[in-house]
Amino acid sequence: MYQKSLRHAGHTRWFEIREAGGVWEAQARHDDQVVKQARYDDWHRVERTLHSFSIEVSNLEQAGWVVD
């Protein structure tokens, strides 16, 4: 449903939201470390997480990170 990967100075940031059997799984990683992981069954929480990820991606792009 949503997936973005960004790179900068040898580091990677990765954001994903996917549907999995009636729930949505959200995950954010910095390099190989999971920094956020959640499962939602409420679409409004998914929307908030999607909005949060979009803002973070935009901020990273402004700081020089490049979308893969």
C-alpha positions as CSV (number, residue, x, y, z in Angstrom):
1,M,0.0,0.0,0.0
2,Y,2.8,2.4,0.9
3,Q,6.5,1.9,0.6
4,K,9.4,4.4,0.5
5,S,13.1,3.9,0.7
6,L,15.6,6.7,1.0
7,R,19.4,6.9,1.0
8,H,22.0,9.4,2.3
9,A,25.7,9.1,3.2
10,G,25.6,5.3,3.3
11,H,22.5,5.1,5.4
12,T,19.0,3.9,4.5
13,R,15.6,4.8,5.8
14,W,12.6,2.6,4.9
15,F,8.9,3.1,5.5
16,E,6.1,0.6,4.7
17,I,2.4,0.1,5.4
18,R,0.9,-3.1,4.0
19,E,-2.4,-5.0,4.4
20,A,-2.0,-8.4,5.9
21,G,-5.1,-10.5,6.5
22,G,-7.6,-7.9,7.5
23,V,-5.1,-5.7,9.5
24,W,-2.4,-3.2,8.4
25,E,1.2,-3.5,9.4
26,A,3.3,-0.4,9.6
27,Q,7.1,-0.5,9.9
28,A,9.9,2.1,9.8
29,R,13.6,1.2,9.7
30,H,16.8,3.1,9.9
31,D,19.5,0.9,8.3
32,D,18.8,-2.6,9.7
33,Q,17.1,-1.3,12.9
34,V,13.3,-1.3,13.3
35,V,12.4,2.1,14.8
36,K,8.6,1.7,14.6
37,Q,6.4,-1.4,14.2
38,A,2.7,-1.5,14.6
39,R,-0.4,-3.5,13.6
40,Y,-3.7,-1.7,13.1
41,D,-7.3,-2.8,12.6
42,D,-8.6,0.8,12.5
43,W,-8.3,2.6,9.2
44,H,-8.0,6.0,10.9
45,R,-4.8,4.9,12.7
46,V,-3.4,3.8,9.4
47,E,-4.2,7.2,7.9
48,R,-2.4,8.9,10.8
49,T,0.6,6.7,10.3
50,L,0.6,7.3,6.6
51,H,0.5,11.0,7.2
52,S,3.3,10.8,9.7
53,F,5.5,8.7,7.3
54,S,4.8,11.1,4.5
55,I,5.9,14.1,6.6
56,E,9.1,12.3,7.7
57,V,9.9,11.3,4.1
58,S,9.4,15.0,3.0
59,N,11.6,16.2,5.8
60,L,14.3,13.7,4.9
61,E,14.2,14.7,1.2
62,Q,14.6,18.4,2.2
63,A,17.7,17.3,4.2
64,G,19.3,15.8,1.2
65,W,18.1,12.1,1.4
66,V,17.3,10.6,-2.0
67,V,14.3,8.3,-2.8
68,D,15.4,4.9,-4.1
